[in-house]
Amino acid sequence: MEPLRIGFIGTTSPHSFMFLDTLRLMPETVGRIALVEIDPTRIEKSGCEYVYNTYEDMLYAERPQLCFIMLRADEAEDPALRCAENSVPFVLDKHCSRSAESLRRILDACESHQVKMATGYMWRYSPIARQLRAWVAAGMFGRPFCFDMRMVTTSAEVRLADEQFAWLFERDKSGGGILLWLGCHYIDVARFILQKEAVAVSAVTSRLTTAASDVEDVASVSLQFEDGIVGTLHCAYVMPKGFRDNYDTAFCLWGSEGDAVWTPTIGLDPTLRVRSLHGEMARCPERTIHYQDVPEPKAYCGTQLAVHFFRDMMTSLVEGRDFVCGGRDALKALEICEAAYQSAESGRRVELPR
């Protein structure tokens, strides 16, 4: 495949410049990058040679084979619809859109024009997530009973100091706080590993920051999945500036014949501790697997895994194939987050459509 012509629409998504840096690490896959941006400071920071004022002009002049739409969540729908109408596959930075209703319109346009889209739920691509998914399917943990997930990271005050992230703390632009921006990863990876759907949600949220914000910075969510599986998700913007590690993360699963602990879920050197009485595993029921990814400081998340993720994602979309994290998966995560917000407001359990 010849290097791809890429359209890059906007730079206001928090990951915009990290995505650009990652694309430049694969010249055999990525050719010309045409940026849509009007802010001179952002244009200079992007380092892009080809720049357009509007995405309409860029789509007409460049005929890109793939677009990255890197705008605020409340601004992503219209360019996504235009890409679909022009038969251009595209990538939306998670959580894709400000609301599930908006994302449904985007997906309807993709179906109408037979266009593929993907998003940045990279944890599905992790070899640990894939291994856990395979083991669950093979019955190594027996019947899954329950799971627990944790995402604790830097405070709202710390994050608001970076203008690239500031709009995430304005509800009318982002749609929600930490649950929607980071908790969504866990909701997605739980669906991926268990291969089950959430059927009900109960949640409580709180805003404790002293910074200018109108979204939650702490959320605790109880999830019921198919087959009676129960899970919990705790996420919080609470760590002060100066801590060596900016994340405290984990994914834990318990079943009738075994359990697993994956920690950290973010980082170059995660560990997977597994116990199982299933089949031949019973001969050595407990084992710990250490994973070491190759660092790549210029890539998204600082890892070579991101480079492989981006390359496979772009190739799949351009060839018209579904990628491991598609639009329907993004919609499921967004619907669950919205149900959690509804539960937190009403104080009641919210059933999800089946």
N, C-alpha and C positions, 0 to 999 in steps of 0.2 A: 504494500500500500504506500502510495506517495504521501509525504507529509501533508497534514490536513490544514485547510483554511479554516481558521477559528474566528468567530465573532465573540467579543467579550463586552457584554452590555452592562456598563456601570461599574463603580468601585465602592459603593456604600455598604455592601455586605461585609460583615466583619472579616471574612476570610478572603476578600478579593485579592489583595496583594500576595498573600500566601499561595493562592491558586495560580496566579500569574508566575510566581517564582517556580512553582512545581512544573508548570507546562514547559518552561524554558529548560528543564532538565532532560527533556526527551525530544531533541531536534529531529530524530528519525521518525517521530510520530506527529509532532506539531510543527507546522510551517509558519505561514504568515498569520499574525494575530492582529485583528482590526478592533480597536477599542472604541466604545461609545462613551464619551465623557465631555463635559463642558468646563469643568473646574480646572484651571491651569495648574494649580498645585498638585492635584491628583494625576493629571496627565503627566506631569514631570516625574512624579513618584513611580508611575506605572512603567516608565521606560519604553512605552510603545511608540513605534514610528508612524503607524497608520491610525489616524484618529478621526472620528465622525461626531457630529453634534447630535444626531438622532439615530435611533436603531432602524428606522425606515430607510434612511439614506444608506446606512451600512449594509442592510440586507439586499438592497437593490444593486449597489455598486460592487460588493465583494462576493455575493453569492456564496456565503460560508457553508461549509459542510456540517458544521456543528457550532452551537452557540452556548456560552456560559452566561447565565443571567444573574448578575451579582449586584442586585439592588436590595433596598429595604423590602421587608415582607409585604408591606402595603402597596408597593410599586411594581411588583413582579408580574401581576396577572396580564396586563396589556401586552408587554413584549413577548410573554410566553404564547399568548394567543396569536400574535403576528408571526412568530416563528412556526407555529403549527400550520397556519394558513399558507406559509411559504414552503412547507415541506422540509423544514430544517429541524433536525433533532436538537434537543437542548438539555442543559443541566441547570437545575435550580438549587441554590444553596439551601440546606435544610434550615428551617422547617417549611420551606417552599412558599408559603403564602400566609397572610394574616389570619385567614379563616378556612375551615373545611369547605364552606360554600364556594369560596373563590377557587380553591384547588380543584373542586369537582368540575367547574367550568373549564379549567385548563385541561383536565383529563378528558373531558367530553370532546374538546377541540382536537386533542391528540388522536382520539379514536376516529373522529370524523375524517381526519386527514392522514391517518395511518402513519403517525409520527411517534417516535419513541422519546421518552424523557427519563432522566435519572436524577438522583440527589445524593448528598454527601453523607449517607449513613455508612461510614467506612468500617464500623465495628463488625458489620456482617461479613466483611471481607477478611477479618482476622482469622488466622489459622486456629486460634483457640475457639472462637465462636463456631467455626465449621466443624471442629472436632467434637465439641459438645453437642451440636445438632446431630451429628452422625451417631454418637453414643446414645443419645436419647432415643433416636429412631430404632437403634439396635436393641434397646431394652436394658442397657448396662446399668441404669439406675432404677430399673423396675418401673413401677408406676410413679410418675412425678407427682409429688404431693404439694410442695410449696417452694417458693424462692424469695430471695431478698436482694435488693440492689441499692447501692449507695453512690452518690455523686456529691461531694462537698468540695467547694472551690473558693477562689478569692472573692472578697466582699464586693458589694455593689459600689462602695466608695472607691475601691481600687480599680474596678472595671470602668467606672464613669470617667476616670482620668484619661482614658483613651477614647478620642472622639470617634474612632471606628466602631466602638461598641455602645456609644451613648444612647442611640435610638432604641436599643433593646430594652431600655428602662422607661419607655413611653408606650403605654398600652395601645394608643390609637395607631401607632406605627408598627408595633411588634405583635400585638395580640395577646401577650402574656409575658411572664418572667422566666425564672430559671427552669420551671417545668417544661415550658415550650421550647426553650433554647437548648438546654442540655439534658433534661430528664427524658426528652423525646428519644435520645439515643438508646436508653435502657428499655423503654417501651418497645422500640423496634427490635432490639436484639433479643428480648424475651420472646416475642412472636417468632423470630427466626429460629431460635434454639429449640423451643418447645413445639413449633409447628402447630400451634393452637391460637385461637382468637380470644381476646378479652370479651367478656359478656356483661360485666358490671364493674363499677368504679365507686369508691368512697374516698374522699380527700379532705384535708384541711390545709390551708395556706396561711402565711403570715408575711407582713412587710415590716421588718425591724430596722431597716437602714435609716440613717440620718441624712443620707444623700437625697438629691432630687430624683424621685422615682415614684411611679404609681403602679408598679407591678410587684408580685410576690418575690421575696428573696429566700423564702423557706417553704418547702412543700413536702407533705407526707401523703402518699397515695397507697390505698389498698386496692388490689386488682383481683377479680375473679376471672379465671380463664375457663375454657371448655373443660369438661371432665372434672369439674370441681377444684381444679388447681388454684391455689391462693398465693398471691405474691404481694410484696411491699416494695415501695420505692421511696427513698428519702433523698432529697436534694436541697442544697443550701449554698447561697453566696454568703460566707461568713469568715473566711480566713483573712487575717490582716496582712498588710504588705510586709514583706521581709521574711516570710517563711520560705525555707529552701524548696519544699515541694508545694506546688500550687493546686494539687488535686489529692483527694483521698477517695479512692474508688474501689468498688468490689461488686462481683456478681456471684451469688451463692444459690445452689440448687439442692433440694433434698427429695429422695424418692424411697420407694419400698425396699430397694436393694442396694442403695448407695447414695453418695452425695458428691458435690464438687464445689470448690472455692476458687474463683479466678480473681486475682488481685496483683497489681492494680490493673484495671481495665484500660487505663491510659498510661502509656510509658513504654520505654524501649525494652525493659526487662521484666515482663509479667511472669507470674507463676500460676500454674494450674495444679491444685492438689485434689486428687481423686481417690475415693474409696468405693469399692463395689464388691458384692458377693455374687455377682452374676457370672455364670459360666466359668471359663478359665481364669477370669479375674480373681476368683475366690482363692486361687493358689498364692496370690500376692495381692491382697485386697487393698493395700494402700500404696500409692505412688505419687511422687511430685515431679512435675515436668516444668523445666525452666526454658523459657523462650527468650531468644536474643535477636531482636531485629537490628538491621544495619542502620546506623544513624545517617541521616542526610539533613544537615542543618538548614539547607535552603528549601526543603520540601515542607508541605503541609504536615503538621504534627511532628516534624523533625525526623521522619523515618522513611526508609526506602519502600516500606509497605504502601505509602501514599502514592509513590511513583507508579508502582505496579497497578494500584487501584485506578488511578487516572487513565493509564494507558488502556487497561481492559475496558473501562467504562466508555471511553471515546470510541474504541474500535467496535464495541458491541452496538452502540447507538448508530454509528455511521453505516454499519452493515445491516441495520434494521432488526437487531436482536434485543430481546429483553435483557436488562442487566440485573445483577443481584439485588440492587436497591432501586426499584422503579417507583413510578408515581403512585400506584395503588398502595404500596407499602407506606409511602409518605402520608397518604390520606388516612390510613388506619391509625398511624401514630397521632396525627393531628386531631382526629375524632376522639381518641381516648383522652388526649390532653383537654379538649374542650369539655368532655364529660366530667373530668376531674374538677375543672373550674366551676361547672354547674353544681357539682356536689358540694364543693367548698362554700359556695354562695347560699345554697339551700339547706345545708346540713343534712342532706339525705343521700342515700345510695342512688346511683343513676344507672339504669340499664342501657346497654348498647344495642343498636340494631344488629340482627343476626342475618 
